[in-house]
Amino acid sequence: MKNINTHFYLFSAIFLAGLSQIIIRWQMTRVGLLPTILSQKIYFFLGLLLNPWIVVAIISTLISALCWLVTLTKFELSYAYPFTSVLYLYMLLAGYFLFGDLLTVKKIMGTLVIVFGVYLVAT
């Protein structure tokens, strides 16, 4: 495996992408369901875009994309892209610990298979 310093942007891209999804999930649990009437949907989405936490999530996604661009200058796509699968583990744990999502044996086993696959690709 390459030096950890060369992986900084890769890991940053993954972390920030996951962080943005966690923030969005958190905020969406607070705002409720999407309205059915078009005018209310527009108001709903404008309200989301003015929500400071959603703005943080969007900025996090943007910085993640920039880190990904730098990552692709350092690694082949076939090497870097499998690392994004670590988001499965990240989201599984975040869902369980932060949002009370159900953990099943199938979810755990599937996530472990993915993480093991990333290890195989990275070594």
Secondary structure, 3 states (H helix, E strand, C coil): CCCHHHHHHHHHHHHHHHHHHHHHHHHHHHHCCCCCCHHHHHHHHHHHHHCHHHHHHHHHHHHHHHHHHHHHHHCCHHHHHHHHHHHHHHHHHHHHHHHCCCCCHHHHHHHHHHHHHHHHHHC
